[in-house]
Amino acid sequence: MERIWLQHYPKDIPADINPDTYSSLLNVFDESTERYRALPAFFHMGRTITYQELRDYSERFASYLQHVLHLKQGDRIALMLPNSLPYPIALWGALRAGLTVVNVNPLYTVPEWVHQLNDCGAETILVSMPFIEVVQKGLSATAIKNVIVANMGDLLPPIKSCFINFYVRYFQRKKWNSALFKKINFQDVLRIGEKTPFTPVTCAGDDIAFLQYTGGTTGASKGAILTHRNIIANILQAEAWVGSKIRYGNDIMITALPLYHIFSLLANCLLVTRVGGLSVLISDPRRLSAVISTMRQFKFTLITGVNTLFSELLRHPSFMKCDFSALKIGLCGAMPVQKNVLTEWEKITGCALTEAYGLTEASPCVAINPLDGSHHPGSIGLPVPSTDVAILDDTGQSVNNGEPGELAVKGPQVMRGYWQNPLETKKATNEAGWLLTGDIAIMDENGFISIVDRKKDMVVVSGFKVYPNEIEEVLLQMPGILEAAIKAVPDTHTGEAVKAFVVTHRTDITEQAIRTFCHDRLTGYKRPKYIEFRSELPKSPVGKVLRRLLE
């Protein structure tokens, strides 16, 4: 497909990047920690570690993995951690030891994390103390041999560390049976690892850096194989796009999204390390007062988030007290952004929210809106450098500009396939080698892409295609509706019908009021036939509504 979008690139963005600039992520890490060694790298709860400390701590962690646990290059290690200082240390330590990192959502239930651990075959896990009970319940069903436990107060200032660790241990004191399995303390790992020299390894671009599991929003979670070259490509693609706004060695990034999620992993950890920025880690974005309190400590320049987070921040009375004078980029991904959120955010902060699009299988970034003021609200922007996209119909042929079809992607950031799952890998790609995203999109004559909906979430009413996002956007325009989700339900007359799930706190928002509101805004077959009120909608850890859990 012709790259029509290149003519609308901001002038300083290249058409292509070289994914072979570095042979592995280890070279990226070595370069950054040498160049920025005295500068702050990560902050959490009052403690900042520099790039030199990140290098030293990660080396100790790697040494322990090599010389005490005797893990070999290519072995998998699971990280089940919230945003905290042990995460970047363990992440880079594992990569420096030549291991493959498997990020695990700490909020997973026992069946969910057991499935992931059995699928990846990891024998070592690093888990945060508050989630240790879940791990213990599923241990016997996995191949895990080594359990490293990070206390919430690890690496924090001494008084704060003692208080937090005592508090957590008090409530966890009966939740770990040492007779069944021995656990290793993270602090002991760093202490012991310091005694034995780290043995540097050499990694190639095709070596697996991450087995990054899909969120499971459309079915069973699958492990996307992301190589060092995949991740390097996406770092360089993202850097090329935001480079004009970056002050190397001086930027401060607010990290409220969990680093185990691919969006935050790339933007708030790997890219930040690449440019020598400071990543301000926030463990629990649901505690908005704590989030804002942390934000107020910094004159931050960058922030990432999803619609849910930005919307809730805007509604919090203390948000206005933050200092937005240095804010240059607000990057939003993972889900569509409501128009009122875009407008209100820019009004309050003076900085536009930049919408982007990605998926786990693409490391994740595929498209971003320009940062030069030419962005298109409601669009996911233009494909990033070295990325080809196509909009395909059901036969695999390209559709005309302005027509909906499935978004397909090619580029150096696209995964090798799904771990030990050739059937799902085959389903994810077509014969021409395009990654099929499952998202229905439209491209305009300038190359800007808009996501219409998930292909699997589409409702077919009497043969007419109905896209849930369109109806949700209409419902959210109704004053008093806080959240809305649309799902297909069986219907004897039309095959499928539209059902709306609505969250509101107002008693005057009735079924009839909603039907009246929709009547003049939606054609007949698009109007919700069924309406159900909920106190809340099921969401993923980053705030994406899980339509599959609605019944």
C-alpha positions in Angstrom: 0.0 0.0 0.0 1.3 3.5 -0.9 2.4 5.4 2.2 0.1 8.4 1.6 0.6 9.4 5.2 4.3 10.4 4.7 3.4 13.7 3.1 1.7 14.7 6.3 4.5 13.8 8.6 5.9 16.7 10.6 9.1 17.8 8.9 11.5 16.4 11.5 10.2 12.8 11.5 12.0 10.3 9.2 10.1 7.9 7.0 12.1 5.0 8.4 14.2 4.0 11.3 17.0 1.4 11.4 16.0 -1.4 13.8 19.6 -2.8 13.6 21.1 0.3 15.1 21.7 -1.8 18.2 22.3 -5.5 18.3 20.2 -5.9 21.5 18.5 -4.0 24.3 21.6 -4.5 26.4 23.4 -2.0 24.1 20.6 0.5 24.6 20.9 0.1 28.4 24.7 0.3 28.5 24.6 3.5 26.4 21.9 5.2 28.5 23.3 4.3 31.9 26.8 5.5 30.9 25.6 8.7 29.4 23.1 9.6 32.2 24.7 7.8 35.1 24.5 10.7 37.6 20.9 11.6 36.6 17.7 10.3 38.3 16.1 7.3 36.6 13.1 6.1 38.7 11.3 7.6 41.7 8.9 5.8 44.1 7.5 6.9 47.4 10.3 9.3 48.3 13.3 7.4 46.9 15.0 8.1 43.7 17.6 5.9 42.1 20.0 7.2 39.5 21.0 5.5 36.3 24.3 4.4 37.9 22.3 2.8 40.8 20.0 1.2 38.2 23.0 -0.3 36.5 24.6 -1.5 39.8 21.4 -3.0 41.2 20.4 -4.7 38.0 23.9 -6.2 37.8 23.6 -7.7 41.3 20.2 -9.1 40.4 21.6 -10.6 37.2 24.5 -12.1 39.1 22.2 -13.8 41.5 20.1 -15.3 38.7 23.3 -16.6 37.0 25.4 -17.8 39.9 22.9 -18.7 42.6 19.8 -19.8 40.7 21.9 -21.0 37.8 19.4 -19.7 35.2 20.6 -20.0 31.6 20.3 -17.6 28.7 16.9 -17.9 27.2 15.2 -19.1 30.4 12.0 -17.3 31.3 11.4 -15.3 34.5 8.1 -14.0 35.6 7.7 -10.5 37.1 4.5 -10.1 39.1 5.0 -6.6 40.5 3.1 -3.3 40.7 5.0 -0.1 39.8 7.9 0.0 42.3 11.7 0.3 42.3 12.2 -3.5 42.2 10.5 -3.6 38.8 13.0 -1.7 36.6 15.9 -3.3 38.5 14.6 -6.8 37.9 13.6 -6.1 34.4 17.0 -4.9 33.3 18.7 -7.4 35.5 16.9 -10.3 33.8 17.6 -8.9 30.3 21.3 -8.4 31.2 21.4 -12.1 32.2 20.0 -13.0 28.8 16.6 -14.1 30.2 13.2 -13.7 28.7 10.9 -11.5 30.8 7.3 -12.5 31.3 5.2 -9.8 32.8 2.3 -11.0 35.0 -0.6 -8.9 36.2 -0.5 -8.9 40.0 -4.3 -8.7 40.1 -4.7 -12.0 38.3 -6.7 -14.7 39.9 -5.1 -18.1 40.6 -6.4 -19.7 37.4 -5.2 -16.7 35.3 -1.7 -16.6 36.5 -1.3 -20.4 36.6 -2.3 -20.5 32.9 0.3 -17.9 32.0 3.1 -19.5 34.0 2.4 -22.9 32.6 2.2 -21.6 29.1 5.5 -19.8 29.3 7.3 -22.5 31.3 9.0 -20.1 33.8 10.6 -21.7 36.8 11.4 -18.4 38.6 9.0 -15.7 39.7 9.5 -12.3 41.4 6.4 -11.3 43.2 5.4 -8.4 45.4 4.5 -9.3 49.0 0.8 -8.2 48.9 0.2 -10.8 46.1 2.1 -13.7 47.6 -1.0 -15.5 48.8 -2.3 -15.9 45.2 1.1 -17.3 44.1 1.2 -19.8 46.9 -2.3 -21.1 46.1 -1.3 -21.9 42.5 2.4 -23.0 43.0 1.7 -26.7 43.0 0.1 -26.4 39.6 3.1 -24.8 38.0 6.8 -25.6 37.4 7.9 -22.7 39.6 11.0 -23.6 41.7 12.2 -20.2 42.8 10.0 -17.5 44.4 11.7 -14.2 45.0 9.6 -11.8 47.1 9.9 -8.0 47.0 8.6 -6.2 50.0 6.7 -2.9 49.3 9.3 -1.0 51.3 12.4 -2.4 49.6 14.9 0.4 48.6 12.8 3.1 50.2 14.2 5.5 52.9 14.9 3.5 56.1 12.1 4.7 58.3 9.5 4.5 55.6 10.8 1.1 54.5 10.5 -0.3 58.1 7.0 1.1 58.6 5.6 -0.2 55.2 7.2 -3.6 55.5 6.0 -4.1 59.0 2.5 -3.1 58.0 2.4 -5.4 55.1 4.0 -8.3 56.9 1.5 -8.0 59.8 -1.4 -8.6 57.4 0.5 -11.2 55.4 1.9 -13.1 58.4 -0.4 -16.2 58.0 -0.5 -16.1 54.2 2.8 -17.9 53.4 3.5 -21.5 54.4 7.3 -21.8 54.4 7.0 -25.5 54.9 5.5 -25.8 51.5 7.9 -23.5 49.6 10.9 -21.4 50.5 10.8 -17.8 49.4 13.9 -15.5 48.7 13.9 -11.9 49.8 14.6 -9.4 47.0 17.0 -7.4 49.3 18.9 -10.6 50.0 19.2 -11.2 46.3 20.8 -7.8 45.8 23.1 -8.4 48.8 24.3 -11.8 47.7 24.5 -10.9 44.0 27.0 -8.1 44.9 29.5 -10.7 46.1 29.9 -12.5 42.8 30.9 -10.7 39.6 28.2 -10.5 37.0 29.0 -12.4 33.8 28.1 -10.3 30.8 26.1 -12.1 28.0 25.7 -11.3 24.3 22.2 -11.2 22.9 21.2 -11.0 19.3 18.3 -9.1 17.8 16.3 -12.3 17.2 16.6 -13.4 20.8 13.4 -13.2 22.8 13.3 -10.3 25.1 9.6 -10.6 26.3 6.8 -13.0 26.2 4.1 -10.4 26.6 0.7 -11.8 27.2 -2.3 -10.3 25.6 -4.9 -8.8 27.9 -7.4 -11.6 27.1 -10.1 -9.0 26.3 -11.3 -11.2 23.4 -10.4 -14.7 24.7 -7.7 -16.7 26.2 -4.4 -14.8 26.9 -1.6 -15.6 24.4 2.1 -14.9 24.7 3.3 -12.6 22.0 7.0 -13.3 21.2 8.7 -9.9 21.2 12.4 -10.0 20.2 15.1 -7.6 21.1 14.9 -6.2 17.6 11.1 -5.8 17.8 11.5 -3.7 21.0 14.4 -1.7 19.7 12.5 -0.9 16.6 9.5 0.4 18.6 11.7 2.4 21.0 13.3 4.1 18.0 10.0 4.6 16.2 8.5 6.3 19.3 11.7 8.3 19.9 11.6 9.6 16.3 8.0 10.7 16.7 8.4 12.5 20.1 12.1 13.5 19.6 11.4 17.2 18.9 9.6 17.5 22.3 12.2 15.5 24.3 14.9 17.2 26.5 17.4 14.3 26.8 18.3 13.8 30.4 15.7 16.3 31.7 12.2 15.0 31.2 10.0 13.8 34.0 7.3 11.2 33.2 4.3 10.4 35.4 3.9 6.6 35.4 0.4 5.7 36.7 -0.3 2.9 34.3 1.2 -0.4 35.3 4.6 -1.2 33.8 3.6 -4.8 33.2 1.3 -3.5 30.6 2.9 -3.2 27.1 1.9 0.5 26.6 3.5 1.7 29.9 6.4 -0.8 29.5 7.5 0.8 26.2 6.7 4.4 27.0 7.4 4.8 30.7 10.2 2.4 31.2 12.1 1.5 28.0 11.7 4.8 26.1 12.3 6.8 29.3 15.6 4.9 29.9 16.6 5.5 26.3 16.2 9.3 26.6 17.6 9.6 30.2 14.3 10.7 31.7 12.9 10.3 35.2 10.0 7.9 35.6 7.8 8.7 38.6 6.2 5.4 39.6 2.7 5.3 41.1 1.7 1.9 42.4 -2.1 2.2 42.5 -3.7 4.6 40.0 -7.1 3.9 41.6 -6.1 6.0 44.7 -6.5 9.3 42.9 -5.6 11.4 45.9 -2.3 9.7 46.2 -1.7 10.0 42.4 -2.3 13.7 42.5 -0.2 14.1 45.6 2.7 12.5 43.8 2.1 14.6 40.7 2.2 17.8 42.7 5.8 17.0 43.8 7.1 17.3 40.3 7.1 19.8 37.5 6.4 17.0 35.1 6.8 17.2 31.3 5.2 13.9 30.2 2.3 11.8 31.2 0.7 8.7 29.8 -2.7 7.3 30.5 -6.0 6.0 29.2 -9.4 7.7 29.0 -10.6 6.3 32.3 -7.6 7.8 34.2 -7.7 11.2 32.5 -11.4 11.4 33.0 -11.2 10.6 36.7 -8.3 13.0 37.2 -10.3 15.8 35.7 -13.2 15.2 38.1 -11.0 15.3 41.2 -11.0 18.6 43.0 -7.3 18.6 43.7 -6.2 18.1 40.1 -6.2 21.8 39.4 -3.5 22.2 42.0 -0.9 20.4 39.9 1.8 22.4 38.0 1.2 22.0 34.3 3.6 24.7 33.2 6.2 22.2 31.8 3.8 19.6 30.4 4.5 18.9 26.8 3.0 15.6 26.0 -0.1 13.8 27.3 -0.2 10.4 25.5 -3.4 8.5 25.5 -3.8 4.9 24.3 -5.4 1.5 24.9 -8.9 2.7 24.3 -10.8 5.6 22.6 -10.8 9.0 24.3 -14.1 10.8 24.9 -14.4 14.1 23.2 -15.3 15.9 26.4 -12.1 14.5 28.0 -9.9 15.8 25.2 -11.5 19.2 25.4 -11.4 19.6 29.2 -7.9 18.2 29.5 -6.5 20.8 27.1 -8.5 23.6 28.7 -7.1 22.8 32.2 -3.6 21.8 31.4 -2.8 23.8 28.3 -1.5 20.7 26.7 -3.4 18.6 24.1 -3.9 14.9 24.7 -2.2 13.0 21.9 -4.1 9.8 20.9 -2.1 6.8 19.9 -2.7 3.2 18.9 -0.9 0.0 19.5 -1.3 -3.6 20.4 0.7 -6.2 22.3 1.6 -8.0 19.0 3.3 -4.8 17.7 5.5 -4.0 20.7 3.0 -2.0 20.9 3.1 1.3 18.9 1.6 1.4 15.4 0.2 4.9 15.0 0.4 8.3 16.8 -1.0 11.7 16.2 1.5 14.4 15.2 2.7 16.6 18.1 3.0 19.8 15.9 -0.6 20.8 16.3 -1.9 19.0 13.2 -3.4 16.2 15.2 -6.9 15.0 14.4 -9.0 14.5 17.5 -10.8 11.2 17.5 -8.2 9.7 15.2 -5.3 7.5 16.2 -3.0 9.5 14.0 -0.5 8.4 11.3 1.6 5.2 11.1 5.0 5.5 12.8 8.2 5.3 10.8 9.0 2.0 9.0 5.4 0.9 9.4 3.0 -0.2 6.7 -0.8 -0.3 7.3 -3.6 -1.5 5.1 -7.4 -1.5 5.6 -8.8 -4.8 4.3 -12.2 -6.2 3.5 -13.4 -9.7 4.4 -11.6 -11.1 1.3 -8.2 -9.6 2.2 -8.4 -6.8 -0.4 -7.7 -3.1 0.4 -10.8 -0.9 0.6 -11.0 2.7 -0.7 -10.1 5.6 1.6 -13.0 6.4 3.8 -14.4 2.9 3.8 -14.2 0.6 7.0 -12.2 -2.6 7.0 -9.8 -4.5 9.2 -6.6 -2.7 10.1 -3.6 -4.8 9.1 0.1 -3.9 10.0 3.6 -4.7 8.8 6.8 -3.5 10.4 9.9 -4.4 12.4 8.0 -4.0 15.6 5.5 -6.8 14.8 5.9 -10.0 16.9 7.4 -13.2 15.6 4.2 -15.1 16.6 2.5 -16.5 19.7 4.5 -18.7 22.0 4.0 -22.4 21.2 0.7 -21.6 19.5 1.0 -22.0 15.7 -2.7 -22.1 15.2 -3.3 -18.7 16.8 -0.3 -17.3 15.0 -1.7 -18.4 11.7 -5.1 -16.8 12.6 -3.3 -13.5 13.4 -1.7 -13.1 10.0 -2.8 -13.4 6.4 -1.1 -15.1 3.5 0.6 -11.8 2.6 2.2 -11.6 6.0 0.0 -8.8 7.4 -0.7 -8.8 11.2 -4.5 -8.7 11.4 -5.4 -6.5 14.4 -9.1 -7.4 14.7 -9.9 -3.7 14.8 -12.2 -2.1 12.2 -10.7 1.2 11.0 -11.1 3.9 8.4 -8.2 5.8 6.7 -8.8 9.2 5.2 -7.2 10.7 2.1 -4.3 12.1 4.2 -3.4 8.8 5.9 -5.1 9.5 9.3 -6.6 6.4 10.8 -9.8 6.2 12.9 -10.7 3.1 14.8 -14.4 2.2 14.4 -14.5 -0.8 16.6 -13.3 -4.3 17.4 -14.2 -6.7 14.7 -15.3 -9.3 17.2 -17.4 -6.8 19.1 -19.4 -5.7 16.0 -23.2 -6.2 16.2 -25.0 -7.4 13.1 -28.6 -6.3 13.2 -30.7 -7.8 10.3 -27.5 -7.8 8.2 -26.6 -4.2 9.1 -23.2 -3.7 10.8 -23.3 -1.8 14.1 -20.1 -0.6 15.7 -20.4 -0.3 19.6 -18.0 2.6 19.8 -20.3 4.8 17.8 -23.3 4.1 20.1 -21.2 4.4 23.2 -20.0 7.8 22.0 -23.6 8.9 21.6 -24.7 7.7 25.0 -21.7 9.4 26.7 -23.0 12.7 25.3 -26.1 12.4 27.4 -25.6 14.5 30.6 -25.5 12.2 33.6 -24.2 9.1 31.9 -20.7 8.3 33.3 -19.9 5.1 31.5 -21.5 3.1 28.7 -20.8 -0.2 26.9 -22.5 -1.9 24.0 -22.7 -5.6 23.4 -24.5 -7.9 21.0 -27.2 -10.2 22.3 -29.2 -12.9 20.5 -32.5 -11.8 19.0 -35.1 -14.1 17.3 -36.2 -11.4 14.9 -33.0 -9.6 13.9 -30.4 -12.3 14.7 -28.6 -9.9 17.0 -29.7 -6.8 18.9 -28.0 -3.9 20.6 -27.8 -4.0 24.4 -26.5 -1.0 26.4 -24.9 -1.2 29.8 -25.0 2.2 31.5 -23.5 3.7 34.6 -25.2 6.8 36.1 -25.8 8.2 39.6 -28.8 10.3 38.6 -32.4 9.0 39.2 -33.8 10.9 36.2 -31.7 8.8 33.7 -34.3 6.2 32.9 -34.7 3.7 30.1 -37.2 6.0 28.4 -35.0 9.0 28.8 -32.1 7.2 27.1 -34.4 5.9 24.3 -35.6 9.5 23.7 -32.0 10.8 23.6 -30.9 8.1 21.1 -34.0 8.5 18.9 -32.7 11.7 17.1 -29.1 10.6 17.1 -29.1 7.1 15.9 -30.9 5.3 13.1 -33.4 2.7 14.1 -31.2 -0.5 13.9 -28.4 1.2 15.9 -30.6 2.2 18.9 -30.3 0.0 22.0 -33.1 -2.5 22.2 -32.2 -3.5 25.7 -30.8 -1.2 28.5 -29.3 -2.3 31.8 -28.1 -0.1 34.5 -24.9 -1.0 36.4 -23.0 0.5 39.3 -19.8 -0.1 37.4 -18.4 -1.8 34.3 -15.8 -4.6 34.3 -12.4 -3.2 33.3 -8.9 -4.3 32.7 -6.0 -3.1 34.9 -5.5 -0.1 32.6 -9.2 0.8 32.6 -10.4 -0.7 29.3 -14.0 -1.9 29.5 -14.2 -5.7 29.1 -17.3 -6.1 27.0 -16.8 -9.9 27.0 -17.6 -10.0 30.8 -20.9 -8.2 30.3 -24.0 -10.4 30.3 
